């Protein structure tokens, strides 16, 4: 593994060196100057994310949220050009002077904002898989090269090209993040579980604020995904983030002209999916957009069905030139069979198993009838008010309401020894070997609910003090969570793990329904919490190449206590105050092309009370994670080679650990520590106009540095695979009669993953895997066809979060859409 890591680093160095040799002028040319200007559309609206370039060259950029652009080029006379489908080309003569910035007069194009999304630039650019600027990662509009934090972006173009329908599947295109569990659909669970930089995370943010979805998240309303890496509590708090990072969903927004796209997809396992994306203006200053999808799919196993519906309307209102509103909602409804989860009832040591091949799991057996279904619903509402005091000062006020609900059974299976099987069901035959049986269970939710509201105010400014530029955000945030989650369980006997004569479908709805909900045996999670926060962050351009940033958050957490179903208090209320700082530094040895960066990031968590050595219930200290990170970011060859290479080190303190020999009532002490460190590399390249490439590699080394003797010095069983890699390349035919025809190929690698790792339990690992995917597409202005094959080699592989979870086999998907 160490040799592989070194070879990978050598490969990166060779690639960069070769690219430099191939085009040294683009990287190190002297005599360059800059072009700065602004693009507006009809009604004088700023045209953001529009490509602009110099005709006949590879020099260009995209406009930021204010429609402004700034890029460097060699000195000389050029034609600055923008070309749109169905719109007259804009061409402006410009002169670039060495060492100077040329101000381009305001560019007004006879086009709506919707037409500007159909850009076909004559300048030789085409990196469709990048976004240069984010407004959410730093809560300040910053380009990636100006941001001292690592993050990955997955664009809507990638999702369309790959025929990807869910956020969970889309994340295969980001480096360092690995799926552990599919979404359970239970209220409060927050969708699929992933590991990032050695810690568990979920997709809990939408446009930078709370947007909880408990089922698998349909991607029908996704404009891009941002995987923000490292502890991020300074700007996002503790309830929505993990110490490894977070995933932010950026959604589609209304625009000012009519647009319609309807699509249908069919595929293996009875897949049938219908989508619609409708946008229409409602008067001169109001626009409505509706995205919706209905998805039905069977299973690669002998049982399993899922029906999911998503609808996301949004309404944009421009009240005045300074005041605008955005009203949004999203509803996700699902009725799904459970995916098989295998837990360890008896330890791997007792089972005599250290890997999956030591067990006798039937990969294609669901072990349960698909008439056992769980119902889930997530309804989220958002209201945003933007007010522009001036070109340099803006206000954003946000309200969000997230509500999740679930009801129904969720079967799972315990792996047991033959002795345990005989104890649970006397008379069970004692077969040769161990692990011949599974113990069937379910964890049902009974009308479980989790609701949350968030109110956030952000003031953004951009001003100069002398020659120093400041871009800042000052924010206030209030979050309330109201949990009324109720769980209850049932046991349904043992079954052989692999017997072709056994009726596994007998574990069915009739059997589960007979286990009537009993409040006395329920496990409630009933609580209320309030969090009051204030934060500030400032990005300072000390020079045009040296950028410093600093931020601080003050967070007041109020836990109102835990309660039983009858209203009896089971845990006392407590309050905590946390401080979360962050610092960053950027130096650009090559202006707007290469950044050296470093950061200090902080994360924190509020824990529940615990029992100490004196037998007293103690309010815990705040758990803290502190990260230091350094690396390089690039946008070389005028954006053709984008990437981030970084090393990070995260120290976690105030971890609870159990004292040895503490008996049935665990005695805990809060002095544990954990270390997670690693290396990440990610590249998004457009080496020639018709080729786009995404590639990533990540290595993570996590261990308990002060913990229970049972796990001291070991890798946590939630940290995932130490090595992961992702790759995707696509090729589109250049200007020919078949323009729009393309092909893509890629895959993911993950090394072996220890899902059980302790002295007493032993070590159990899921095998390493390499999954390959391919796709073929034909994309025109009015229609699109796509054919994809996921898991091309029909590989049997597993994910897990202390569990064994079989994953989907080969699937063919055929899609067609029509656009107006």
N, C-alpha and C positions, 0 to 999 in steps of 0.2 A: 504493500500500500504506500509506503514512504517513497519507493522508487517511482510508482505511478504518479505521485504528487510532484516529484522533482521533474519527471519527464513532461508533465503538463505545463509546469512553469517554463521549462525550456521551450516548449512548443509555442507558448504565448510570446516569449521573447523573439523567437525566430519569425513568427508571423508579423509582429510589429516591425522588425528590422527589414523584412522583405518588402513590406508595404512602403516603408520609408525609402528604400532603394528604388522601388518602382516609381515613386512620385515625390522625390525629395523637395522639389520646389514648393509643393502644396504645404509641406510641413515646416520647412525652415526658410522659406523665401524671405528675402529682405525687400525693402522698398514697398511695403504694403500700406494701405490706408483703409479707412472704414467708411461705410455708407450707413446713414441713419435716416429713418423716415417713418411715415405712418400711412396705413391703408384704411379707407372707410368705404362702406357700401352705401346702398340706397338709404335715405333718411339719415345720412351722416352717422351711421352706426359703425363702431369700431369693428374691423374684420380680423378676428383672431384665428390663429392656427392656419394661416394662408401661406402657401409656399411662394417665394419670390426669388429671382435669380438673375444672373447676367447671361445674356444670350450667347450660346456657343461655348460656355465654360461650365465648370462644375461648382462655381461660387454662388452661394445663396443661403437662405435661411427660411424660417417661418416666423410669422408675426406673433407677438405675445397677446395677452388678454386685452390690452388696450389698442391692438392693431399696429403696434410699433415693431420695427425691425432694426437690426443692427448687425452687420457682418463685415468681415475683412476680405480684401481682394488685392492683387498686385496693382500697382499704379498703372493707369492707362484710361482710354476712352472706351465705353461700353454702351450697350442698350440694356437697361433694366426692364425686365419683362415678366408679366403675369398673363396666363392664358387660361380661360375657363371654357368648359363645355357649353356651347350654345350662347356664349357671350363674346363680344368683340374683345380682341386682345388689347392689353394695355402695354405700351412700349414707350419708355422714357430715356432719352440720351443722358448719360451721367459720366462724370470724370472722377476717377479716384486719384487722390494725391498722396504721395508717400508721407507717412507719419501724421496725417491729418484725417479728421472726420468730415465728410461731405454731407451736408444736410439736403436731403431730397425733398422737394416741395410735396405738400399733401397730395396723396394719390387717391382719387375718387373713381370708383369703377361702377359702371351701370349694371349692377347685379344685386340680388338679394343675398342675405347671409346663407340661405340654403344653397344657392348656386355656388357660393364660395367653397362649399364642402366637396364639390365635384371638380377639384383642381387638376389640370393637366399641364404641368409646367414645361415650357420649352427648354429652360435651363436644365442641364443634365443632372437632375436630382430625382430621388425616388425612394428614400428610406421610409417605407410605409409603416414600419414597426416601431417607430420612436415617437415620443412627444418631448419636446425640449423643455417645456415649462409646466409647472404644477402650482396650483393655488392652495392645495390641501396639505401637502407634505410639511411645509413650514408655516402654514396659515398666512403666507406672504407669497405673492407671485414671484417665483424664482426659477431660473433655469437650473438644470441639473448641475451644470458646472459651477454655479454660484452657491449650491447647497452642500454643506459639510456633512450631511447624512447620506448613507447608502439607501437606495431604493430601486426597485424594478418596476417597469411599466409594461402592461400587456394591453395592446390596443384592440379596438373593435375590429380593425382590419385583420388581425391575427385570428380572432374568433370566427369571423366569417369564412376566411380561407380554409381553416381547419375543420369546419362544420362542428364547432364546439357549442354546446347548448347550456352548460352550467358553469358557474363560477369555479366549482371544485375542479372540473376538468381543465378549465382555462389556466389554472395555476401551475400546470405542468410546464408552462413556458417561462417560469421565473426560477432563478437560481436559488438554491439553499432552502427551499420550502418543500415539505414532503407530507403527503396525506397519510393520516393514521387511522381515522375512522370516517365512514360515511355519516351523513347527518342522521340523527336518531328520530327527529321529528317531535321530540318531547319539549314541552313548553320550557323556555329558559335555556335550552341547550345551545342555541346559537349556530346551527348548521354544522358542517363538517369540521372535524378536528385535524389540525396540522401541527407539525413541529417546525420551528424556525429558530436557528441559532441555539438549539438544544432545549427549547422551551415550547410548551403547548400553546397554540394560538387558534383563533377562529375569526370568521369574517363578521365583525360586529359594527363596522363603521360604513356609513353611506354619505358621500360628499363631506367627509370630515366630522360627522356627528353620529350619534347613536342611530342604528337602523337594524335592529335584531331580526333575523330570520332563522327559524328553527329547523326548517326542512332544507333539502338541497336547494341552492339558490339559482333560479333560472336566470340566464344571461340575456334575456330578450331586451332588457332596458339598460344594458351596460355599454357605456362609451369607452371606458378603460378601467383597468384594475391597477392599483398601486400597492405593491408589497413594500412596506416601510420597515426597515430593518433596525433592530436594536431597541433597547428600552426607550419609550417615547412618552412617558407620563407628563413631561413638562407642558406639552401642548395638548395632549389627548386624555390626560387623567389616568386612573388606575382601573376603572371598572370595564373599560373597553379594550384594553391592551394587555399584552403579556410582556415578559422580560425579553423575549426574542424578537418582538415586533408586532406588527398588525397588518391587516389587509383592508384597504379602503376601496369601496365601490364608487366609481364616478359614473353618474347616470346621464342618459340622453336628455336634452333640453328642447323645448319648443323653439321654432324659428318662424320667420315672417312670410312664408309662402306655402302653398299647398304641396304636400308630398304624401305618397302612399306606397308601401311595399308589403305585399302579402306573400307568404311562403308556406310550403309544405314539405315535410321530410318523412321518408319511410326507411326502415332498416331491419336488421336482424333483431330477433327476439320480439317480433311484432311491434317494433317502434312505429309510432304514428304521431306526428307533431305538426301543428298548425300555428302560424304566427302572423301578426299584423303590426305594422308601424305606420300610424296615421298622424299627419300633422296638418293643421288648417288654421289660417288666420281668422279671428273673429273680430273684424273691424281693423282699424289702422294700428292699434296699439295693444292688441290682445291676440295671443296665439295659444292654441290647444294642441297637445300631443298625447297620443295614446299608444302604448306598447302592450301587447298581450300575447300569451302563448298557452296552448293546451298540449300537454305531453302525456302520451300513454306508452308504457313499455313493459314487456315481460322480463324474464330473467334467463341468464345462461344456465341456470340450475333447473331442476325439475319442477320447482314451485317458485312463485314470486310474481307480483304485479304491482305496478305503481301508476297512479293517475294524479297529475299535478296541473294546477291552473294558476297562471300569474297574470295580473293586470296592473298596469302602472300608468295612470293618467297624470298629466301635469299641465298647468296653466300659467303662462307668463303674461304679466300686465306691466306695461310701461305707462305709469301715471303721468310723469313729467320727464323732462330731460334729465332730472336729477334723481327721481324716485321711481323704483320698480319693485315688483313683487313676483315671487315664484311660489305657487301652491302645488304640492305634489302629494300623491299617495301611492302606496303599493300594497297589493293583497296577494298572498301566496296561500293556496289551499291544496292540501294533499291527502290522499287516502292510499296508504302504501303497506305492502307486506314487509315484514322485517327482513333485513339481510342477516345471514348467520354470523353470530359472534361466538367464538369458542374461548371461554375463560378457563383458568386453572383452579379447580376445586382442590385437587391434590397437587403437590409441587412437582415440577419436572423431575426432581431427584427421585421422588416416590414412583413416578411413572416410568422412570428409566429412559427419559427422552430429553434430548438436547437440541433437536431440530425437527422440522415438520415431517421429514421422511421417516422419523422414528414412530410416528403415529400412523393411524390407518384411516385418516379422514377421506371421505369420498368427495372430491372437489365439486362434482356436479349435483350433489344431493343437498337440498335446502333443509332437510331434516324436519320440515314443518309444512303444514298445508297452507296454501296461499289465501285461504278464506279468513285467516287471522290478519286483520288490518288495524292500523292505527290512524286516527284522524288528526291532522294538524292544521293550524291556521295562524298566519302572521299578518297583522294589519298595521301598517305604519303610515303616519301622516306628518307632513312637513310644511312649514310656511317660512319663507325667507323674505325679508325686506332689505333692499339695498338703497342707500342714500349717498349721493355724491356731493360732499360739501364743496369740493374743488377738485382740480386735476391731481392734487397732492394728498387729499384727505377723504376717506370714505368710511362709511358705517355699514355693518351687516348685522342684522338681528335675525336669529333663527329660533324656531320652535319645532320640536319633534315629539311625537307620541308613538311609542312602540308597544305593541300588544301581541302576545303569543298565547296560544291555547292548544292543548292536546288532550286526547282521550282515546284509550284503547291499550291493547296488549303489545308488548315488544319481547318476543321470545329470544332466549339465549341458551347456551349449552355449556355445562361444566365438563371438563375432562377429569375422569376419575379412575382410580385403580380398581382392580377386580374385587379387592377386599371391601372398598367403599361401596361398590355396586351391590355386593352380597349383604352389607349392613343395611343399605337402603331398601333392598328388595330381596329378602331371604329366599333362598332356593335358586338364585341366579347361578347359572353354570360357570365354573371357574375354568376359563379357556387358557390356552398357552399364552405366555407373555403377559404384558400389562396393557392398560389403556384400551380395553376391548369394548368399553361402554361409555355413554354420555349420560349426564343427568340433566333432564329437560326442565327449564324454568322460564318464567317471564317476569318482567318488571313493567306493570301496567301503570298508566297515569289515569287519574280519575278527575276529569274536568279541571285539569291543571291550568293555571294562569300565571303569567308574569307580565306586568306592565311597567313601562318606564316613560318618564317625560324628561325632556332636556330643553333648557332655555339658555341661549348663548348670545352674547354681544361681542362683536369684534370691531375695533377701530383700527383701520390700516392707514399708514401714512408713508409718504416718500418725499423727503426734503433734504436739503443740503445745509450743513453748518460749515461755512467756509468752503473748502474744497472737498470736504468729507460728506459722502452720501449716506443717509440713514433710511432704511426701509424697516418699518416696525409694525407690530401688532400688539395691541393691549386688549385683553379679553376678560369677560366675566362669564361664569358657567354655573348652572344649577342643574343637578340630576337627581331624580327621585326614582327609586325602584320599589315596587309593591309586589311581593311574591306571595302567591297562594298555590304553590305547587304541592300536589298530593300524589304519592306513589304507594302502590301496594303490589305484593308479589304472589306468585303461586308456583308450586312444584308439581310436576306431572310424570314422575317416575323416571326410570332409566330405559335406555334403548341401546341396542348394539350399534357400534360406530360404523360398521360396514357389513350389513347382511342383506343381500339382494332379495331375500324372502320376507323381510320385515316391512310392515306397512307404516312408513314414516308419515304418511298423510293422516294417520290417526291422531296426531297432535294437531287438532283442528279447532275451529271456532266453538263447536259444541263443548269440547273439553274445557276451553278457556272460559267460556261464559258460565260454566258451572261453578267457577271460583268467584262467587259473588263478593262485591266490594264490602269490606268490613272496616268501618272507621277505627275500631279499636286496634286493628292490626296494620293501620296505614302508617306511612312515613311522611309526615308533612314538613314542608319547608316554607313556613309562614313568617315573613319578616318585612320590615320597611326600613329603607335607608335613604338618607339625604346627603348629598355632597355639594358643598359650596366652594367654588374655586375662583381664583383670580390668577392671571398669568400675563407675562409680557415677554416679548422677544424682539431683538433689534439686530439687523444685518447691516454692518458698517463697511462701506467701501473706503478703506483707508487710502488706497491708491486704486488705479484702474486694474491692478493685478492682485492686490492683497485685500482680502475680505475677511472680516472677523464677525462672529455672531455670538450672542449671549442671550439666555432666557432664564426665567424663574417662574415657578408655580407655587402658590400657597393653596393647600387643599384641606378643607374642614369636613371630616367624615363623621356622620351621626348614624349609628346603628340603634334603631328603636327597640331592639330585642327580638327574640324568637318566641313563637307561640305554638301551642298545640291546637288541634281542631276545635277543642272546647274553649279556647281562649286563655288557657293557663300559660303563664310565662315559663319558658324552658331555658332561656338564656337572658341575662340582664343586658340592658342597654349600655353602650359605651360610646365615647367620642374620641377622635384622634385628629391631630393636625400634622400635616406632612409638608415638607418643602422639597421641591424637585428642580434642581438647576440643570442647565445644559450650556456647553460652550463649543464653538467650532472655529476653524481657521482654514482659509482657502488661499493658496498662492497659485497664480497662473503663469508659468514660465512661457507659455504660448497663449496669448490673449484669445479667449473664446474658443480655444481648441484643446488645451491640456490644463488640468487642475490637480495640484497636490493638496490633499485635504487631511484634516485630523479632527476628531471630536471627542467630547466627554458627554455621555448621555446618561440619564437617570430614569429608573422606573421604581415603583413602589406598589405594595399591596397591603390592604387592611385585612388581617386574619381574624378568625373567630376566637373567642376565649378558650383557654385550655386549663387543665389541672396540673398544678406544679407539685414539687416534691413534698410540700406540706399538706397536700390534699385540698388546697384552696383553688377556686376558680379565678384565673388571672386574665386580665385584659392584655392581649399580646402587644408587643412592640410592632412598629411598622416594618415590614419586610422590604429591604432595599436591594436594588441591582444597579451597579455602576459599571458603565462600559467606557473603555477607551478604544478608539479605532483610528486607523490611518491607512491611506491608500492613494490611488490616482484615479481620476476620471478623465475621459477623453471624448472629444468630438472632432476627430482628425479628418483630414482630406475633405473639409467642408461638409462634415456630417455623415460621411460615408462609413466611417468606423467610429461607433459610439461604444463606450464600455466603462466598467468600474472594476478595479482590482483593489481588494482591501484585506486587512488583517484586523481582527477584533478580539477583545478580552473582556468578559463580563464576570464580575464578582458579585455573588448573591450572599447577603448576610441576614441574620435573624431568622434562620430556618428552624422550624420546630423539629426536635428529634426526641425519640422515646428512650427513657433510661432503661438499661437492661434489668430484667427481673421485676418489672413493675406490675405484673399480674394482669387480672382482668380489667382493672381500671388503669389505663395507661398513665404513667407519670411522665410529663414532658418538660423539656427545658429549651429555651429559645436562644441557643448559641451556635446553631449549625451554620455551615458555609458550603457554598457550591461554586465551582469554577467552570465556565464555558468559554472556550477560545477557538478560533478557527480562521480560515482563509476562504475568500470568495472571489470569483472572477466571472464577469458577465460581459458579453459582446453582442451588439446589434449592428450588423454590417450590411452595406449595399455596395459591394465591390464593383459591380457594373450595373447599368440601369435596370436590367431585367432580373437581377438576382438579389434576394434578401435573405439574411441569415441571422438566427438567434442561437447563441451558444452560452452555456453556463457551467460552472464547476464549483462545488463547495465541499469543504472539509471542516468537520466540527469535532472537537475534543472536549467532552464534558465529563466531570467527575465530582463526587461528593468529597470535599476536602475536610469537613468535620461533620460527622453524621453518626447514626446508629452503627454499632460494630458490624451489623449484618450487611451494610452497604458501603461502609467506609472505603474510600478510594476507588469505588466502582462507578461505571457509567450509569446514569439514571435510565430506567426502562421506558421513559417517555421521551428520550432525546432523539430517537430515530436512528437512521443509518449514518455512520460517520462520513461516508463519501456519497455524494449525489452529483449527477450531471444531467444536463438537458441540451437538446440540439434540435433545430428545425431550419430547413433551407427550402426556399421556393424559387421557381423560375417561371417568368411570364414571357411569352413570345414577344419580340419587339414589334415595331410597326410592320404588320403584314395583314393579309386578308383575315387571318385568325387572331388578330389582336384581341387580348382578353383571355386567351387560353393559357393555362398554367398548370404546373405540377408542384407538389410539395412532399417532403419526406423528412422525418425526424424521429426522435425517441427520447427515452429517459432511462437513466441507470441509477440504481441504488445498491449500495453494498449491504452485507448481512446486518440485520437489525435485532439486537437483543431486547426482546419484549419482557423477559423475566431475567433479573440479574441481581442475585443476592447470595450470601453464604448459605442461608437456611433453605432457600427455595431452589438453588442451583441456577444454571444459566440455560436459557432457551432462546434460540435465534431463528428468525425468519430468513430464508435464503436470499442472497443477492438476486437482482433481476435486471434485465434489459428489455424494455418494451418499445417496439417500433410501430410507427404510424405513418400513413401515407394518404395523399389526397390529390384529386384532379378537379379542376374548376374551369368554367368558361364564364367570364364576367363582362357583361355589356351594360350600356347605359340604362336599358329598359328591362333587362332580365339577367338571371344568373342561374347556372347549374353547378352542382357540386357532387362529387363522389368521394367518400373517405372510407378508409379501412383502419380501424383502431385495433391495436394489439395484432398487428399483421402476422406475426409468427404463431399466434394462438397460444401464447405463453401462460402457463399456470403460475400465478404469483400471489403473494399475500401482503397485506398491510396489517398493522396492529398497534394497539395502545394498551399494553399488558395482555393482549388478546391475539387470536389468529383469525383473520378476516379474508376469505377468498375473494379475488377480484375478477372483473368481467373478462371473458374470453373474447376471441375475435368478433368484431362487429362491423358490418357493412352499412353505410348510410348514404342514401341518395336524396339530394335536396334540390328544390327548384323554387325560384321566387320571381315575381313580376313587380316592376317599379314604375310609378307615374311621377 
